[in-house]
Amino acid sequence: VGNLAFDDVAIAHETYSPNFVSGYENLNIGNVTTYSVTGLTENTPYFYRVRAVNGTAQSANSNTIAVTTKPTTVVWNAGWSNTTGPDQDIEASIEGPYNSGTDGEFTAKKVTVNVGDSLTIAADSNIAVVNEVENTLTDADFVIESDGNLIQTNDVTNTGAITVQRMSAPMARLDYTLWSSPVSGQMLQAFSPGTVVTPISRFYSFDPTLTASGGGSGAYVSITTPATTSFAEGNGYLIRASNWQPTTATPWLGTFKGVPNNGNVSIATTTGLWYAIGNPYPSTIDADEFITSNSLTQPLYFWRKTNGASNPSYATYTLVGQTGVGTPNTAGGSTITPDGIIAAGQGFLTQAPSTSLVFTNALRNGDFSTQFLRTSSNNKSRVWLNLSNNEGFVNQMLVGYMSSAT
């Protein structure tokens, strides 16, 4: 009931019967903004109407307004406690094993995983949550598989550690990958315990103030204490593959454990310098939206080459498209193929156009596509030019024409 400028408001409600039920006619509830009606049945349509009263004068009835009652929380235990499950207005309490791959995707106002139960967000599936997630168990009882997505809307604090898995591109022993953690509290060496730390630590951060050996802004710096250094939220780290990794290129399953990151992530920067950053969320994010929202004018750079090869180190992505295809794992190529979707755990480099780079929940989506040259729907005309030699090394340039270009 709106805050009307009258002394009294009358309320009535009805079920499917054409007559309003008794007990609410001419009920004086005062000049209020809300009014609660008790004793209603969940998932049942109800109707109400109001009229304004001022002394002996009163208005006609308002239109009849329909509402459907909802539970505040539904419970999963081999099935939902209601017929339809949760939605954006209903919280979900997981009180039995749940796997989105077999039990289905859902949206909820909040998700709580309770004692003795488990929640798995399977590969190629999404669970969306308006507010927070709360895991009352261990990280092993709440798992997001590689290519699964936890998508959250509001900037609220999550509770309890979870496990996020991320399958890397195929890489061989001594190869590197730029990683970024989707959770807080994950230590670097615990993430990749087989990576060498002596005599030189093969965990690297990126210092934008240094000059690279080949010239240019920024250089990688070895992290001397990876066992006690955690992934900083939104930062990218170059990590060499485990010494246990095969010499032939093989995907590696990275496992992050900690409280899932959520909400705004702002990284302080200096205008014009380059930074190693990364997707901070346990879901994919939209590269075009990240570029646009941060007003980037330089490409996103994704590490792509086999260690020691002569190919360029990075594949690139802009609003026009991507470069750096090459032949996967041949003559220094890799299967990192930027396609506008930045996966969970993925790090990259870009140049800061201002004093901060910002990630928000608005960037998160449920896209688990890995297709490289996917069909474009925004009228881009593009030509890829490859410069290669007899050994198969490839350097690629993209020339594109699009309505938003200058």
BELVEN-V419032 format. One record per residue. N is the residue number from 0. RES is the residue in three letters. SS is DSSP state (2 for helix, 1 for strand, 0 for the rest). PHI is phi in whole degrees, -180 to 180 (999 if undefined). D_CENTER is the distance of its C-alpha to the mean C-alpha in Angstrom with 2 decimals. Layout:
# BELVEN-V419032
n=N res=RES ss=SS phi=PHI d_center=D_CENTER
n=N res=RES ss=SS phi=PHI d_center=D_CENTER
This chain:
# BELVEN-V419032
n=0 res=VAL ss=0 phi=999 d_center=37.38
n=1 res=GLY ss=0 phi=-69 d_center=37.21
n=2 res=ASN ss=0 phi=-80 d_center=39.00
n=3 res=LEU ss=0 phi=-83 d_center=42.22
n=4 res=ALA ss=0 phi=-88 d_center=45.19
n=5 res=PHE ss=0 phi=-134 d_center=47.58
n=6 res=ASP ss=0 phi=-75 d_center=49.11
n=7 res=ASP ss=1 phi=-138 d_center=48.11
n=8 res=VAL ss=1 phi=-133 d_center=45.73
n=9 res=ALA ss=1 phi=-107 d_center=46.58
n=10 res=ILE ss=1 phi=-136 d_center=44.09
n=11 res=ALA ss=1 phi=-147 d_center=44.53
n=12 res=HIS ss=1 phi=-144 d_center=42.37
n=13 res=GLU ss=1 phi=-142 d_center=43.16
n=14 res=THR ss=0 phi=-97 d_center=42.09
n=15 res=TYR ss=0 phi=-68 d_center=42.90
n=16 res=SER ss=0 phi=-62 d_center=46.52
n=17 res=PRO ss=0 phi=-69 d_center=47.77
n=18 res=ASN ss=0 phi=-99 d_center=49.20
n=19 res=PHE ss=0 phi=-66 d_center=47.30
n=20 res=VAL ss=0 phi=-73 d_center=47.58
n=21 res=SER ss=0 phi=-79 d_center=49.96
n=22 res=GLY ss=0 phi=103 d_center=49.19
n=23 res=TYR ss=0 phi=-120 d_center=47.13
n=24 res=GLU ss=0 phi=-63 d_center=49.75
n=25 res=ASN ss=0 phi=57 d_center=50.68
n=26 res=LEU ss=0 phi=-75 d_center=48.51
n=27 res=ASN ss=0 phi=-85 d_center=48.40
n=28 res=ILE ss=0 phi=-111 d_center=44.97
n=29 res=GLY ss=0 phi=81 d_center=45.57
n=30 res=ASN ss=0 phi=-88 d_center=43.69
n=31 res=VAL ss=0 phi=-123 d_center=40.16
n=32 res=THR ss=0 phi=-97 d_center=36.61
n=33 res=THR ss=0 phi=-140 d_center=35.60
n=34 res=TYR ss=0 phi=-149 d_center=37.63
n=35 res=SER ss=0 phi=-103 d_center=36.84
n=36 res=VAL ss=0 phi=-111 d_center=38.53
n=37 res=THR ss=0 phi=-101 d_center=38.74
n=38 res=GLY ss=0 phi=80 d_center=39.67
n=39 res=LEU ss=0 phi=-85 d_center=37.45
n=40 res=THR ss=0 phi=-100 d_center=36.22
n=41 res=GLU ss=0 phi=-62 d_center=32.54
n=42 res=ASN ss=0 phi=57 d_center=31.43
n=43 res=THR ss=0 phi=-119 d_center=34.73
n=44 res=PRO ss=1 phi=-71 d_center=35.34
n=45 res=TYR ss=1 phi=-130 d_center=37.33
n=46 res=PHE ss=1 phi=-137 d_center=38.87
n=47 res=TYR ss=1 phi=-145 d_center=40.13
n=48 res=ARG ss=1 phi=-147 d_center=42.20
n=49 res=VAL ss=1 phi=-134 d_center=43.52
n=50 res=ARG ss=1 phi=-144 d_center=46.46
n=51 res=ALA ss=1 phi=-94 d_center=47.45
n=52 res=VAL ss=1 phi=-127 d_center=50.67
n=53 res=ASN ss=1 phi=-138 d_center=52.78
n=54 res=GLY ss=0 phi=67 d_center=56.03
n=55 res=THR ss=0 phi=-90 d_center=57.85
n=56 res=ALA ss=1 phi=-89 d_center=55.85
n=57 res=GLN ss=1 phi=-148 d_center=52.79
n=58 res=SER ss=0 phi=-83 d_center=50.57
n=59 res=ALA ss=0 phi=-72 d_center=50.11
n=60 res=ASN ss=0 phi=-63 d_center=47.29
n=61 res=SER ss=0 phi=-72 d_center=43.87
n=62 res=ASN ss=0 phi=-59 d_center=42.31
n=63 res=THR ss=0 phi=-77 d_center=41.26
n=64 res=ILE ss=1 phi=-110 d_center=37.50
n=65 res=ALA ss=1 phi=-94 d_center=35.65
n=66 res=VAL ss=1 phi=-137 d_center=32.93
n=67 res=THR ss=1 phi=-118 d_center=31.51
n=68 res=THR ss=0 phi=-71 d_center=31.08
n=69 res=LYS ss=0 phi=-133 d_center=27.97
n=70 res=PRO ss=0 phi=-73 d_center=27.57
n=71 res=THR ss=0 phi=-79 d_center=25.42
n=72 res=THR ss=1 phi=-142 d_center=24.12
n=73 res=VAL ss=1 phi=-119 d_center=24.37
n=74 res=VAL ss=1 phi=-114 d_center=24.81
n=75 res=TRP ss=1 phi=-101 d_center=23.89
n=76 res=ASN ss=0 phi=-155 d_center=26.73
n=77 res=ALA ss=0 phi=63 d_center=27.42
n=78 res=GLY ss=0 phi=153 d_center=26.75
n=79 res=TRP ss=1 phi=-80 d_center=25.66
n=80 res=SER ss=0 phi=-72 d_center=28.25
n=81 res=ASN ss=0 phi=-114 d_center=28.30
n=82 res=THR ss=0 phi=-88 d_center=28.54
n=83 res=THR ss=0 phi=-117 d_center=25.21
n=84 res=GLY ss=0 phi=82 d_center=22.65
n=85 res=PRO ss=0 phi=-78 d_center=20.26
n=86 res=ASP ss=0 phi=-151 d_center=18.81
n=87 res=GLN ss=0 phi=-64 d_center=17.27
n=88 res=ASP ss=0 phi=-106 d_center=20.52
n=89 res=ILE ss=0 phi=-123 d_center=21.05
n=90 res=GLU ss=1 phi=-80 d_center=19.74
n=91 res=ALA ss=1 phi=-114 d_center=19.46
n=92 res=SER ss=1 phi=-111 d_center=21.45
n=93 res=ILE ss=1 phi=-90 d_center=21.17
n=94 res=GLU ss=0 phi=-124 d_center=24.74
n=95 res=GLY ss=0 phi=-166 d_center=25.04
n=96 res=PRO ss=0 phi=-57 d_center=23.15
n=97 res=TYR ss=1 phi=-130 d_center=20.32
n=98 res=ASN ss=1 phi=-131 d_center=18.76
n=99 res=SER ss=2 phi=-65 d_center=16.60
n=100 res=GLY ss=2 phi=-69 d_center=18.32
n=101 res=THR ss=2 phi=-111 d_center=21.67
n=102 res=ASP ss=2 phi=-96 d_center=21.27
n=103 res=GLY ss=0 phi=104 d_center=18.83
n=104 res=GLU ss=0 phi=-79 d_center=15.52
n=105 res=PHE ss=1 phi=-156 d_center=15.55
n=106 res=THR ss=1 phi=-116 d_center=14.35
n=107 res=ALA ss=1 phi=-143 d_center=15.64
n=108 res=LYS ss=0 phi=-70 d_center=16.39
n=109 res=LYS ss=0 phi=-154 d_center=15.90
n=110 res=VAL ss=1 phi=-126 d_center=15.82
n=111 res=THR ss=1 phi=-123 d_center=18.42
n=112 res=VAL ss=1 phi=-101 d_center=19.38
n=113 res=ASN ss=0 phi=-99 d_center=23.07
n=114 res=VAL ss=0 phi=-57 d_center=25.74
n=115 res=GLY ss=0 phi=86 d_center=26.77
n=116 res=ASP ss=0 phi=-124 d_center=23.80
n=117 res=SER ss=0 phi=-155 d_center=20.61
n=118 res=LEU ss=1 phi=-133 d_center=17.29
n=119 res=THR ss=1 phi=-123 d_center=15.91
n=120 res=ILE ss=1 phi=-94 d_center=12.91
n=121 res=ALA ss=0 phi=-75 d_center=14.72
n=122 res=ALA ss=0 phi=-56 d_center=14.09
n=123 res=ASP ss=0 phi=62 d_center=13.60
n=124 res=SER ss=0 phi=-147 d_center=12.63
n=125 res=ASN ss=1 phi=-130 d_center=10.11
n=126 res=ILE ss=1 phi=-126 d_center=10.55
n=127 res=ALA ss=1 phi=-109 d_center=9.75
n=128 res=VAL ss=1 phi=-132 d_center=11.00
n=129 res=VAL ss=0 phi=-70 d_center=12.58
n=130 res=ASN ss=0 phi=-110 d_center=13.42
n=131 res=GLU ss=0 phi=-94 d_center=13.21
n=132 res=VAL ss=1 phi=-113 d_center=13.32
n=133 res=GLU ss=1 phi=-132 d_center=16.53
n=134 res=ASN ss=1 phi=-109 d_center=17.74
n=135 res=THR ss=0 phi=-87 d_center=21.50
n=136 res=LEU ss=0 phi=-109 d_center=22.04
n=137 res=THR ss=0 phi=-88 d_center=21.42
n=138 res=ASP ss=2 phi=-62 d_center=18.30
n=139 res=ALA ss=2 phi=-72 d_center=19.91
n=140 res=ASP ss=2 phi=-96 d_center=19.74
n=141 res=PHE ss=1 phi=-134 d_center=15.98
n=142 res=VAL ss=1 phi=-122 d_center=14.62
n=143 res=ILE ss=1 phi=-109 d_center=11.55
n=144 res=GLU ss=0 phi=-74 d_center=13.33
n=145 res=SER ss=0 phi=-57 d_center=12.64
n=146 res=ASP ss=0 phi=76 d_center=11.04
n=147 res=GLY ss=0 phi=-96 d_center=9.89
n=148 res=ASN ss=1 phi=-132 d_center=6.57
n=149 res=LEU ss=1 phi=-104 d_center=6.16
n=150 res=ILE ss=1 phi=-112 d_center=5.14
n=151 res=GLN ss=1 phi=-120 d_center=7.13
n=152 res=THR ss=0 phi=-100 d_center=9.56
n=153 res=ASN ss=0 phi=-89 d_center=11.95
n=154 res=ASP ss=0 phi=-84 d_center=12.18
n=155 res=VAL ss=0 phi=-127 d_center=13.74
n=156 res=THR ss=0 phi=-93 d_center=14.42
n=157 res=ASN ss=0 phi=-84 d_center=13.53
n=158 res=THR ss=1 phi=-130 d_center=16.55
n=159 res=GLY ss=0 phi=93 d_center=17.35
n=160 res=ALA ss=1 phi=-80 d_center=16.21
n=161 res=ILE ss=1 phi=-131 d_center=14.40
n=162 res=THR ss=1 phi=-115 d_center=14.42
n=163 res=VAL ss=1 phi=-119 d_center=11.70
n=164 res=GLN ss=1 phi=-99 d_center=13.57
n=165 res=ARG ss=1 phi=-144 d_center=13.18
n=166 res=MET ss=1 phi=-82 d_center=16.17
n=167 res=SER ss=0 phi=-79 d_center=17.44
n=168 res=ALA ss=0 phi=-65 d_center=19.50
n=169 res=PRO ss=0 phi=-56 d_center=23.14
n=170 res=MET ss=1 phi=-145 d_center=24.73
n=171 res=ALA ss=0 phi=-102 d_center=28.15
n=172 res=ARG ss=0 phi=-55 d_center=29.56
n=173 res=LEU ss=0 phi=84 d_center=29.54
n=174 res=ASP ss=0 phi=-75 d_center=26.62
n=175 res=TYR ss=1 phi=-119 d_center=23.73
n=176 res=THR ss=1 phi=-142 d_center=19.94
n=177 res=LEU ss=1 phi=-87 d_center=17.69
n=178 res=TRP ss=1 phi=-113 d_center=15.09
n=179 res=SER ss=0 phi=-141 d_center=12.47
n=180 res=SER ss=0 phi=-87 d_center=11.54
n=181 res=PRO ss=0 phi=-86 d_center=8.30
n=182 res=VAL ss=1 phi=-133 d_center=10.97
n=183 res=SER ss=1 phi=-97 d_center=13.99
n=184 res=GLY ss=0 phi=93 d_center=17.48
n=185 res=GLN ss=0 phi=-81 d_center=17.25
n=186 res=MET ss=1 phi=-81 d_center=20.50
n=187 res=LEU ss=2 phi=-63 d_center=20.89
n=188 res=GLN ss=2 phi=-69 d_center=23.92
n=189 res=ALA ss=2 phi=-66 d_center=22.76
n=190 res=PHE ss=2 phi=-71 d_center=19.82
n=191 res=SER ss=0 phi=-134 d_center=22.45
n=192 res=PRO ss=0 phi=-66 d_center=25.82
n=193 res=GLY ss=0 phi=-87 d_center=27.77
n=194 res=THR ss=0 phi=-75 d_center=27.12
n=195 res=VAL ss=0 phi=-64 d_center=30.37
n=196 res=VAL ss=0 phi=-122 d_center=30.92
n=197 res=THR ss=0 phi=-133 d_center=34.72
n=198 res=PRO ss=0 phi=-74 d_center=36.63
n=199 res=ILE ss=0 phi=-125 d_center=33.64
n=200 res=SER ss=0 phi=-70 d_center=30.10
n=201 res=ARG ss=0 phi=-99 d_center=27.84
n=202 res=PHE ss=1 phi=-106 d_center=24.75
n=203 res=TYR ss=1 phi=-130 d_center=24.35
n=204 res=SER ss=1 phi=-102 d_center=22.80
n=205 res=PHE ss=1 phi=-118 d_center=23.42
n=206 res=ASP ss=1 phi=-101 d_center=26.02
n=207 res=PRO ss=1 phi=-70 d_center=26.01
n=208 res=THR ss=1 phi=-89 d_center=29.55
n=209 res=LEU ss=1 phi=-87 d_center=31.25
n=210 res=THR ss=1 phi=-107 d_center=32.89
n=211 res=ALA ss=0 phi=-67 d_center=32.02
n=212 res=SER ss=0 phi=-61 d_center=35.00
n=213 res=GLY ss=0 phi=-93 d_center=35.04
n=214 res=GLY ss=0 phi=93 d_center=34.67
n=215 res=GLY ss=0 phi=98 d_center=31.76
n=216 res=SER ss=1 phi=-88 d_center=29.43
n=217 res=GLY ss=1 phi=91 d_center=27.65
n=218 res=ALA ss=1 phi=-154 d_center=28.16
n=219 res=TYR ss=1 phi=-78 d_center=26.62
n=220 res=VAL ss=1 phi=-126 d_center=28.10
n=221 res=SER ss=1 phi=-65 d_center=28.58
n=222 res=ILE ss=0 phi=-93 d_center=27.18
n=223 res=THR ss=0 phi=-77 d_center=30.27
n=224 res=THR ss=0 phi=-126 d_center=28.82
n=225 res=PRO ss=2 phi=-65 d_center=25.62
n=226 res=ALA ss=2 phi=-68 d_center=26.56
n=227 res=THR ss=2 phi=-116 d_center=26.19
n=228 res=THR ss=0 phi=-109 d_center=23.53
n=229 res=SER ss=1 phi=-99 d_center=19.93
n=230 res=PHE ss=0 phi=-61 d_center=16.85
n=231 res=ALA ss=0 phi=-81 d_center=16.52
n=232 res=GLU ss=0 phi=-60 d_center=13.17
n=233 res=GLY ss=0 phi=82 d_center=11.98
n=234 res=ASN ss=1 phi=-96 d_center=15.11
n=235 res=GLY ss=0 phi=-106 d_center=15.96
n=236 res=TYR ss=1 phi=-133 d_center=18.73
n=237 res=LEU ss=1 phi=-88 d_center=21.10
n=238 res=ILE ss=1 phi=-127 d_center=22.14
n=239 res=ARG ss=1 phi=-76 d_center=25.03
n=240 res=ALA ss=0 phi=-59 d_center=24.94
n=241 res=SER ss=0 phi=-59 d_center=26.70
n=242 res=ASN ss=0 phi=-65 d_center=30.48
n=243 res=TRP ss=0 phi=-87 d_center=30.28
n=244 res=GLN ss=0 phi=-68 d_center=28.43
n=245 res=PRO ss=0 phi=-61 d_center=30.84
n=246 res=THR ss=0 phi=-78 d_center=32.58
n=247 res=THR ss=0 phi=-94 d_center=31.47
n=248 res=ALA ss=0 phi=-61 d_center=27.92
n=249 res=THR ss=1 phi=-142 d_center=25.86
n=250 res=PRO ss=0 phi=-61 d_center=22.14
n=251 res=TRP ss=0 phi=-123 d_center=21.19
n=252 res=LEU ss=1 phi=-91 d_center=18.84
n=253 res=GLY ss=1 phi=-84 d_center=17.07
n=254 res=THR ss=1 phi=-127 d_center=16.36
n=255 res=PHE ss=1 phi=-103 d_center=14.50
n=256 res=LYS ss=1 phi=-133 d_center=15.79
n=257 res=GLY ss=1 phi=164 d_center=15.08
n=258 res=VAL ss=1 phi=-75 d_center=13.53
n=259 res=PRO ss=1 phi=-63 d_center=9.72
n=260 res=ASN ss=0 phi=-69 d_center=8.66
n=261 res=ASN ss=0 phi=-158 d_center=7.93
n=262 res=GLY ss=0 phi=85 d_center=9.53
n=263 res=ASN ss=0 phi=-68 d_center=11.34
n=264 res=VAL ss=1 phi=-125 d_center=11.85
n=265 res=SER ss=1 phi=-115 d_center=15.13
n=266 res=ILE ss=1 phi=-112 d_center=17.04
n=267 res=ALA ss=1 phi=-68 d_center=20.77
n=268 res=THR ss=0 phi=-137 d_center=22.36
n=269 res=THR ss=0 phi=-111 d_center=25.78
n=270 res=THR ss=0 phi=-54 d_center=26.26
n=271 res=GLY ss=0 phi=94 d_center=27.04
n=272 res=LEU ss=0 phi=-90 d_center=25.94
n=273 res=TRP ss=1 phi=-99 d_center=23.45
n=274 res=TYR ss=1 phi=-136 d_center=20.55
n=275 res=ALA ss=1 phi=-92 d_center=18.51
n=276 res=ILE ss=1 phi=-126 d_center=14.93
n=277 res=GLY ss=1 phi=-174 d_center=11.60
n=278 res=ASN ss=0 phi=-58 d_center=7.84
n=279 res=PRO ss=0 phi=-90 d_center=7.54
n=280 res=TYR ss=0 phi=-113 d_center=4.27
n=281 res=PRO ss=0 phi=-83 d_center=4.93
n=282 res=SER ss=0 phi=-159 d_center=3.11
n=283 res=THR ss=1 phi=-70 d_center=4.92
n=284 res=ILE ss=1 phi=-129 d_center=5.70
n=285 res=ASP ss=1 phi=-90 d_center=9.24
n=286 res=ALA ss=2 phi=-65 d_center=11.91
n=287 res=ASP ss=2 phi=-61 d_center=14.50
n=288 res=GLU ss=2 phi=-66 d_center=12.81
n=289 res=PHE ss=2 phi=-65 d_center=12.23
n=290 res=ILE ss=2 phi=-62 d_center=15.87
n=291 res=THR ss=2 phi=-67 d_center=17.20
n=292 res=SER ss=2 phi=-67 d_center=15.81
n=293 res=ASN ss=0 phi=-102 d_center=17.10
n=294 res=SER ss=0 phi=54 d_center=20.28
n=295 res=LEU ss=0 phi=-72 d_center=20.21
n=296 res=THR ss=0 phi=-115 d_center=23.47
n=297 res=GLN ss=0 phi=-114 d_center=23.10
n=298 res=PRO ss=0 phi=-68 d_center=21.09
n=299 res=LEU ss=1 phi=-87 d_center=18.07
n=300 res=TYR ss=1 phi=-111 d_center=19.75
n=301 res=PHE ss=1 phi=-115 d_center=18.49
n=302 res=TRP ss=1 phi=-59 d_center=20.91
n=303 res=ARG ss=0 phi=-138 d_center=22.68
n=304 res=LYS ss=0 phi=-97 d_center=26.21
n=305 res=THR ss=0 phi=-72 d_center=28.16
n=306 res=ASN ss=0 phi=-57 d_center=29.65
n=307 res=GLY ss=0 phi=84 d_center=33.01
n=308 res=ALA ss=0 phi=-80 d_center=32.89
n=309 res=SER ss=0 phi=-89 d_center=34.15
n=310 res=ASN ss=0 phi=-64 d_center=31.33
n=311 res=PRO ss=0 phi=-56 d_center=29.10
n=312 res=SER ss=0 phi=-74 d_center=26.47
n=313 res=TYR ss=1 phi=-129 d_center=23.54
n=314 res=ALA ss=1 phi=-91 d_center=22.22
n=315 res=THR ss=1 phi=-124 d_center=21.21
n=316 res=TYR ss=1 phi=-142 d_center=19.16
n=317 res=THR ss=0 phi=-132 d_center=20.12
n=318 res=LEU ss=0 phi=-63 d_center=20.04
n=319 res=VAL ss=0 phi=-75 d_center=23.08
n=320 res=GLY ss=0 phi=159 d_center=21.60
n=321 res=GLN ss=1 phi=-129 d_center=21.62
n=322 res=THR ss=1 phi=-130 d_center=24.42
n=323 res=GLY ss=0 phi=100 d_center=25.28
n=324 res=VAL ss=0 phi=-69 d_center=25.72
n=325 res=GLY ss=0 phi=64 d_center=28.72
n=326 res=THR ss=0 phi=-107 d_center=29.69
n=327 res=PRO ss=0 phi=-52 d_center=27.15
n=328 res=ASN ss=0 phi=58 d_center=28.62
n=329 res=THR ss=0 phi=-125 d_center=31.96
n=330 res=ALA ss=0 phi=54 d_center=33.57
n=331 res=GLY ss=0 phi=96 d_center=30.49
n=332 res=GLY ss=0 phi=-82 d_center=27.79
n=333 res=SER ss=0 phi=-151 d_center=24.52
n=334 res=THR ss=0 phi=-94 d_center=22.02
n=335 res=ILE ss=0 phi=-74 d_center=19.23
n=336 res=THR ss=0 phi=-130 d_center=19.14
n=337 res=PRO ss=0 phi=-61 d_center=16.83
n=338 res=ASP ss=0 phi=-130 d_center=16.39
n=339 res=GLY ss=0 phi=96 d_center=14.05
n=340 res=ILE ss=1 phi=-117 d_center=10.86
n=341 res=ILE ss=1 phi=-99 d_center=9.46
n=342 res=ALA ss=0 phi=-73 d_center=8.52
n=343 res=ALA ss=0 phi=-58 d_center=7.06
n=344 res=GLY ss=0 phi=86 d_center=10.20
n=345 res=GLN ss=1 phi=-88 d_center=11.56
n=346 res=GLY ss=1 phi=-100 d_center=13.81
n=347 res=PHE ss=1 phi=-163 d_center=15.92
n=348 res=LEU ss=1 phi=-113 d_center=18.69
n=349 res=THR ss=1 phi=-158 d_center=19.43
n=350 res=GLN ss=1 phi=-95 d_center=22.13
n=351 res=ALA ss=0 phi=-80 d_center=21.70
n=352 res=PRO ss=0 phi=-88 d_center=23.45
n=353 res=SER ss=0 phi=-152 d_center=23.70
n=354 res=THR ss=0 phi=-92 d_center=23.48
n=355 res=SER ss=1 phi=-160 d_center=19.72
n=356 res=LEU ss=1 phi=-119 d_center=16.44
n=357 res=VAL ss=1 phi=-126 d_center=13.67
n=358 res=PHE ss=1 phi=-106 d_center=9.89
n=359 res=THR ss=0 phi=-136 d_center=8.97
n=360 res=ASN ss=2 phi=-61 d_center=6.80
n=361 res=ALA ss=2 phi=-64 d_center=8.85
n=362 res=LEU ss=2 phi=-80 d_center=7.28
n=363 res=ARG ss=1 phi=-76 d_center=4.15
n=364 res=ASN ss=1 phi=-149 d_center=6.18
n=365 res=GLY ss=0 phi=-108 d_center=7.84
n=366 res=ASP ss=0 phi=-91 d_center=9.81
n=367 res=PHE ss=0 phi=-118 d_center=11.14
n=368 res=SER ss=0 phi=-70 d_center=14.16
n=369 res=THR ss=0 phi=-119 d_center=15.98
n=370 res=GLN ss=0 phi=-66 d_center=18.95
n=371 res=PHE ss=0 phi=-83 d_center=20.29
n=372 res=LEU ss=0 phi=-93 d_center=22.61
n=373 res=ARG ss=0 phi=-74 d_center=21.12
n=374 res=THR ss=0 phi=-65 d_center=23.10
n=375 res=SER ss=0 phi=-98 d_center=22.54
n=376 res=SER ss=0 phi=-112 d_center=23.14
n=377 res=ASN ss=0 phi=-117 d_center=23.78
n=378 res=ASN ss=0 phi=57 d_center=27.20
n=379 res=LYS ss=0 phi=-96 d_center=26.72
n=380 res=SER ss=1 phi=-108 d_center=29.82
n=381 res=ARG ss=1 phi=-137 d_center=29.16
n=382 res=VAL ss=1 phi=-133 d_center=31.36
n=383 res=TRP ss=1 phi=-99 d_center=30.37
n=384 res=LEU ss=1 phi=-114 d_center=33.22
n=385 res=ASN ss=1 phi=-106 d_center=33.54
n=386 res=LEU ss=1 phi=-106 d_center=35.96
n=387 res=SER ss=1 phi=-139 d_center=36.91
n=388 res=ASN ss=0 phi=-123 d_center=39.86
n=389 res=ASN ss=0 phi=-66 d_center=41.77
n=390 res=GLU ss=0 phi=-82 d_center=39.71
n=391 res=GLY ss=0 phi=95 d_center=36.56
n=392 res=PHE ss=0 phi=-72 d_center=34.75
n=393 res=VAL ss=1 phi=-129 d_center=32.72
n=394 res=ASN ss=1 phi=-124 d_center=31.66
n=395 res=GLN ss=1 phi=-119 d_center=30.02
n=396 res=MET ss=1 phi=-127 d_center=30.03
n=397 res=LEU ss=1 phi=-115 d_center=28.48
n=398 res=VAL ss=1 phi=-111 d_center=30.51
n=399 res=GLY ss=1 phi=-132 d_center=28.84
n=400 res=TYR ss=1 phi=-124 d_center=30.08
n=401 res=MET ss=0 phi=-153 d_center=27.93
n=402 res=SER ss=0 phi=-64 d_center=28.62
n=403 res=SER ss=0 phi=-89 d_center=26.40
n=404 res=ALA ss=0 phi=-82 d_center=28.04
n=405 res=THR ss=0 phi=-97 d_center=31.05
